[in-house]
Amino acid sequence: MPSDSTSPRTRGEEGTLLPGTPALHRVVASWLSALGAERRLSPKTVEAYSRDLRQFLAFLVGHLGEQPSPGAITGLKPADIRAFLAHRRRAGIESRSLMRQLAALRSFGRHLEREGHGTASAFAAIRSPKVAKGLPKPVSASAALAMADAGTRAGEAREPWVLARDAAVIALLYGSGLRIAEALGIAREDAPVGAADSITVTGKGGKMRSVPVIPPVRRAIEEYLALCPYHLPAKGPLFVGQKGGPLSPRIIQYAVEGLRGALGLDAKATPHALRHSFATHLLSRGGELRAIQELLGHASLSTTQIYTQVDAARLMAAYDAAHPRARG
């Protein structure tokens, strides 16, 4: 495993280069085993956690002036953890990687506690580094329409009603700009079908708003209802899982992951990116920012400006075209 080349290291029990005492090596081995067997983390995650801990132990050799032991680690102070994070920051490590590294150390600290080596309170006392929130990249209109078409997944070994259900949910995300929770929170009695051209949904903070439902979205929902094998009580959920219970958001995420591969889209084409695409495509076709704000349920117009990635040139063009002082 790679480690900081400038940090002193010792040879571990099985010939692997690992800083620390033999007692610590045994704890590390049991921790890695527990990560894979008990917590069922992926091999890549276990490998990353192992590398993160190795880098931390290598730092401690120089920081403490001796090979770290289980007791030395549980005896660390928050200042020691901050010193390590600062060391990694100086090496050019970004906040997202530091956040994962701190998560690995907290996991190891909890394992030390379970193994009876004391309380590793220093790790919990450190705040996670702040990570700037990235915006989802909008998918193209053609890709979004293909994702909302059950025929795109016709070759899958899935029941037709399941494919129709997923397509209907995706159609709501892109066609009406809903969040997954909002779409899955629709009751059967409120299904926007037939002559209904809008639906009231409950968004963040319990805030209710009315959003339009265009004919293609209504047809997608009607197709799902025609194929659904379950009786859907009026007060029950509109969208149900394969056993008839409430549909988990994760199922839609899985469906979108599969569509990404089928359509050659990148990892940023998520369910939330469809809501983002709804807003971005409306704006690009001349939609008013204030109206888009209401459709999305944003409390602040500035949030909508960021969300739709409105650039300065676009705003200045609107200003020059509309503001009386701009013509003077």
C-alpha positions as CSV (number, residue, x, y, z in Angstrom):
1,M,0.0,0.0,0.0
2,P,1.3,3.5,-0.7
3,S,2.3,5.8,2.1
4,D,4.1,9.0,2.6
5,S,7.7,8.4,1.4
6,T,9.2,10.7,4.0
7,S,7.6,8.9,7.0
8,P,9.6,6.3,8.8
9,R,8.0,2.8,8.8
10,T,8.6,-0.6,10.3
11,R,8.0,-4.1,9.0
12,G,4.7,-5.7,10.1
13,E,4.0,-9.2,11.1
14,E,3.4,-10.6,7.6
15,G,6.2,-8.8,5.9
16,T,4.0,-5.8,4.9
17,L,5.3,-2.4,5.7
18,L,3.1,-1.1,8.5
19,P,4.1,1.4,11.2
20,G,3.2,0.5,14.8
21,T,3.8,-2.2,17.4
22,P,2.9,-5.8,16.8
23,A,-0.1,-5.4,19.1
24,L,-1.4,-2.6,16.8
25,H,-0.8,-4.8,13.7
26,R,-3.1,-7.4,15.2
27,V,-5.8,-4.8,15.8
28,V,-5.5,-3.4,12.3
29,A,-5.9,-6.9,10.9
30,S,-9.0,-7.6,12.9
31,W,-10.4,-4.2,11.9
32,L,-9.9,-4.8,8.2
33,S,-11.5,-8.2,8.5
34,A,-14.5,-6.7,10.2
35,L,-14.9,-4.0,7.5
36,G,-15.2,-6.6,4.8
37,A,-17.0,-9.4,6.7
38,E,-19.3,-7.6,9.1
39,R,-19.9,-4.2,7.6
40,R,-19.8,-5.6,4.1
41,L,-17.9,-2.7,2.7
42,S,-16.6,-3.0,-0.9
43,P,-13.0,-4.2,-1.4
44,K,-12.1,-0.8,-2.9
45,T,-13.5,1.0,0.2
46,V,-11.6,-1.4,2.5
47,E,-8.4,-0.8,0.5
48,A,-8.9,3.0,0.8
49,Y,-9.5,2.8,4.5
50,S,-6.4,0.6,4.9
51,R,-4.3,3.2,3.0
52,D,-5.8,6.1,5.1
53,L,-4.9,4.4,8.3
54,R,-1.4,3.5,7.1
55,Q,-0.7,7.1,6.3
56,F,-2.0,8.2,9.7
57,L,0.2,5.7,11.5
58,A,3.2,6.8,9.4
59,F,2.6,10.3,10.5
60,L,2.3,9.3,14.1
61,V,5.8,7.7,14.1
62,G,7.3,11.2,13.5
63,H,4.7,13.0,15.5
64,L,5.0,10.9,18.6
65,G,8.7,9.9,18.2
66,E,7.9,6.2,18.6
67,Q,6.0,3.4,17.0
68,P,2.3,3.9,17.8
69,S,0.5,1.3,19.9
70,P,-3.2,0.8,20.6
71,G,-3.0,2.7,23.8
72,A,-1.1,5.6,22.2
73,I,-3.8,6.0,19.6
74,T,-6.7,6.0,22.2
75,G,-4.6,8.5,24.2
76,L,-4.4,11.0,21.3
77,K,-5.8,14.5,21.7
78,P,-7.9,16.4,19.2
79,A,-4.8,18.6,18.5
80,D,-3.0,15.5,17.3
81,I,-5.7,14.7,14.8
82,R,-5.8,18.3,13.6
83,A,-2.0,18.1,13.1
84,F,-2.4,15.1,10.9
85,L,-5.2,16.7,8.8
86,A,-3.0,19.8,8.4
87,H,-0.1,17.6,7.3
88,R,-2.3,16.0,4.7
89,R,-3.7,19.4,3.6
90,R,-0.1,20.7,3.1
91,A,0.5,17.7,0.8
92,G,-2.3,18.9,-1.4
93,I,-5.1,16.6,-0.3
94,E,-8.6,18.0,-0.9
95,S,-11.4,18.2,1.6
96,R,-13.4,15.3,0.1
97,S,-10.4,12.9,0.6
98,L,-9.7,14.3,4.1
99,M,-13.4,13.7,5.0
100,R,-13.0,10.0,3.9
101,Q,-9.7,9.7,5.8
102,L,-11.3,11.0,8.9
103,A,-14.2,8.6,8.5
104,A,-11.6,5.7,8.3
105,L,-9.9,6.9,11.4
106,R,-13.2,7.2,13.3
107,S,-14.0,3.7,12.3
108,F,-10.7,2.4,13.5
109,G,-11.1,4.3,16.8
110,R,-14.5,2.6,17.4
111,H,-12.8,-0.7,16.7
112,L,-10.1,0.0,19.3
113,E,-12.9,0.8,21.8
114,R,-14.7,-2.5,21.0
115,E,-11.5,-4.4,21.5
116,G,-11.0,-2.9,24.9
117,H,-8.1,-0.5,24.3
118,G,-9.8,2.6,25.8
119,T,-11.9,5.4,24.5
120,A,-10.8,7.1,21.2
121,S,-12.6,10.3,21.8
122,A,-10.2,12.5,19.9
123,F,-11.5,11.4,16.5
124,A,-15.2,12.2,17.3
125,A,-14.2,15.7,18.6
126,I,-12.9,16.7,15.1
127,R,-15.3,18.3,12.7
128,S,-15.3,16.9,9.2
129,P,-13.7,19.2,6.5
130,K,-16.2,21.3,4.6
131,V,-16.8,20.2,1.1
132,A,-18.2,22.5,-1.5
133,K,-21.5,21.2,-2.8
134,G,-21.3,20.4,-6.5
135,L,-24.3,20.8,-8.8
136,P,-25.5,17.8,-10.8
137,K,-24.7,18.2,-14.5
138,P,-27.9,18.4,-16.6
139,V,-28.4,15.6,-19.1
140,S,-29.4,16.5,-22.6
141,A,-33.1,16.7,-23.6
142,S,-32.8,13.7,-25.8
143,A,-31.2,11.6,-23.1
144,A,-33.7,12.7,-20.5
145,L,-36.6,11.7,-22.8
146,A,-35.0,8.3,-23.4
147,M,-34.6,7.7,-19.7
148,A,-38.3,8.4,-19.3
149,D,-39.2,5.9,-22.0
150,A,-39.9,2.3,-20.8
151,G,-38.9,1.1,-24.2
152,T,-35.3,2.1,-23.5
153,R,-35.1,-0.8,-21.1
154,A,-37.1,-3.3,-23.1
155,G,-34.3,-5.8,-23.3
156,E,-34.1,-6.1,-19.5
157,A,-35.4,-9.2,-17.7
158,R,-38.0,-7.1,-15.8
159,E,-41.7,-7.3,-15.7
160,P,-43.4,-4.7,-18.0
161,W,-45.2,-3.1,-15.2
162,V,-41.9,-2.5,-13.3
163,L,-40.4,-0.8,-16.4
164,A,-43.5,1.3,-16.8
165,R,-43.4,2.3,-13.1
166,D,-39.8,3.4,-13.3
167,A,-40.4,5.3,-16.5
168,A,-43.4,7.1,-14.9
169,V,-41.3,8.2,-11.9
170,I,-38.5,9.4,-14.1
171,A,-41.0,11.2,-16.3
172,L,-42.2,13.1,-13.2
173,L,-38.6,14.0,-12.2
174,Y,-37.8,15.5,-15.6
175,G,-41.3,16.5,-16.8
176,S,-42.3,18.3,-13.6
177,G,-39.0,18.9,-11.8
178,L,-39.9,16.8,-8.7
179,R,-37.5,15.4,-6.2
180,I,-37.6,11.6,-5.8
181,A,-39.2,11.9,-2.3
182,E,-41.9,14.2,-3.8
183,A,-42.7,11.8,-6.6
184,L,-42.8,8.8,-4.4
185,G,-45.0,10.7,-1.8
186,I,-47.9,11.0,-4.3
187,A,-51.0,9.1,-3.1
188,R,-53.0,7.0,-5.5
189,E,-56.0,9.3,-5.2
190,D,-53.9,12.3,-6.3
191,A,-52.4,10.6,-9.4
192,P,-52.3,13.2,-12.2
193,V,-54.1,11.2,-14.9
194,G,-56.9,11.9,-17.3
195,A,-57.8,15.6,-17.5
196,A,-55.6,16.6,-14.5
197,D,-52.9,19.0,-15.6
198,S,-51.2,19.7,-12.3
199,I,-50.5,18.1,-8.9
200,T,-49.8,19.4,-5.4
201,V,-46.7,18.0,-3.8
202,T,-45.1,18.5,-0.4
203,G,-41.5,19.6,-0.6
204,K,-38.7,20.4,1.9
205,G,-39.9,21.8,5.2
206,G,-43.5,20.6,4.5
207,K,-43.9,23.4,2.0
208,M,-46.6,22.6,-0.6
209,R,-46.6,23.7,-4.2
210,S,-48.5,23.0,-7.4
211,V,-46.6,21.8,-10.4
212,P,-47.9,21.2,-14.0
213,V,-48.1,17.7,-15.4
214,I,-47.8,17.7,-19.1
215,P,-49.6,15.1,-21.3
216,P,-46.6,12.8,-21.9
217,V,-46.1,12.5,-18.1
218,R,-49.8,11.7,-17.5
219,R,-49.6,9.0,-20.2
220,A,-46.6,7.4,-18.6
221,I,-48.5,7.3,-15.3
222,E,-51.6,5.9,-17.0
223,E,-49.5,3.1,-18.6
224,Y,-48.0,2.2,-15.3
225,L,-51.5,2.0,-13.6
226,A,-52.8,-0.1,-16.5
227,L,-50.0,-2.7,-16.0
228,C,-49.7,-2.6,-12.2
229,P,-50.8,-5.9,-10.8
230,Y,-51.7,-4.6,-7.3
231,H,-54.9,-2.9,-6.1
232,L,-53.7,0.6,-5.0
233,P,-55.8,2.0,-2.1
234,A,-56.8,5.6,-2.5
235,K,-54.8,6.8,0.5
236,G,-51.8,4.5,-0.3
237,P,-48.8,5.3,-2.4
238,L,-49.2,5.7,-6.2
239,F,-45.9,3.9,-6.8
240,V,-45.3,0.5,-5.2
241,G,-42.5,-2.0,-5.1
242,Q,-42.5,-5.5,-6.5
243,K,-44.2,-6.9,-3.4
244,G,-46.8,-4.1,-3.3
245,G,-45.3,-2.0,-0.6
246,P,-44.0,1.6,-0.8
247,L,-41.3,2.0,-3.5
248,S,-37.8,2.7,-2.2
249,P,-36.0,5.7,-3.7
250,R,-33.0,3.4,-4.1
251,I,-34.9,1.4,-6.7
252,I,-35.2,4.4,-8.9
253,Q,-31.5,5.2,-8.4
254,Y,-30.7,1.7,-9.5
255,A,-32.9,2.1,-12.6
256,V,-31.1,5.4,-13.5
257,E,-27.7,3.7,-13.0
258,G,-28.7,1.1,-15.5
259,L,-29.9,3.7,-18.0
260,R,-26.6,5.6,-17.7
261,G,-24.8,2.5,-19.0
262,A,-27.3,1.9,-21.8
263,L,-27.2,5.5,-23.0
264,G,-23.5,6.1,-22.4
265,L,-24.0,8.9,-19.8
266,D,-21.5,9.8,-17.1
267,A,-21.9,9.2,-13.4
268,K,-23.4,12.7,-12.9
269,A,-26.6,11.6,-14.6
270,T,-28.5,10.9,-11.4
271,P,-32.2,11.2,-10.6
272,H,-31.6,14.6,-9.1
273,A,-29.8,15.7,-12.3
274,L,-33.2,15.2,-14.1
275,R,-34.8,17.8,-11.8
276,H,-31.8,20.0,-12.6
277,S,-32.2,19.3,-16.3
278,F,-35.9,20.3,-16.1
279,A,-34.9,23.7,-14.7
280,T,-32.0,24.2,-17.1
281,H,-33.9,23.3,-20.2
282,L,-36.8,25.6,-19.2
283,L,-34.4,28.5,-18.7
284,S,-32.6,27.8,-22.0
285,R,-35.9,28.1,-23.8
286,G,-36.8,31.4,-22.3
287,G,-38.5,30.4,-19.1
288,E,-38.7,33.1,-16.4
289,L,-36.3,32.6,-13.5
290,R,-39.0,33.5,-10.9
291,A,-41.5,31.0,-12.4
292,I,-38.8,28.3,-12.4
293,Q,-38.1,29.1,-8.7
294,E,-41.8,28.5,-7.9
295,L,-41.9,25.2,-9.9
296,L,-38.8,23.9,-8.0
297,G,-40.0,25.1,-4.6
298,H,-36.9,27.1,-3.9
299,A,-37.3,29.6,-1.0
300,S,-34.7,32.0,-2.5
301,L,-34.3,33.2,-6.1
302,S,-30.5,33.1,-5.6
303,T,-30.8,29.3,-5.0
304,T,-32.5,28.9,-8.4
305,Q,-29.8,31.1,-10.1
306,I,-27.1,28.8,-8.8
307,Y,-29.1,25.7,-9.4
308,T,-29.7,26.4,-13.0
309,Q,-26.1,27.7,-13.5
310,V,-27.2,31.1,-14.8
311,D,-24.1,32.8,-16.2
312,A,-23.3,36.4,-15.9
313,A,-23.6,37.0,-19.7
314,R,-27.1,35.7,-19.7
315,L,-28.2,37.9,-16.8
316,M,-26.6,41.0,-18.3
317,A,-28.3,40.3,-21.6
318,A,-31.7,40.1,-19.8
319,Y,-30.7,43.4,-18.0
320,D,-29.8,45.2,-21.2
321,A,-33.0,44.1,-22.9
322,A,-35.4,44.9,-20.1
323,H,-34.0,47.6,-17.7
324,P,-34.9,51.2,-18.6
325,R,-31.5,52.5,-17.5
326,A,-29.8,50.0,-19.8
327,R,-31.1,51.8,-22.8
328,G,-30.0,55.2,-21.8
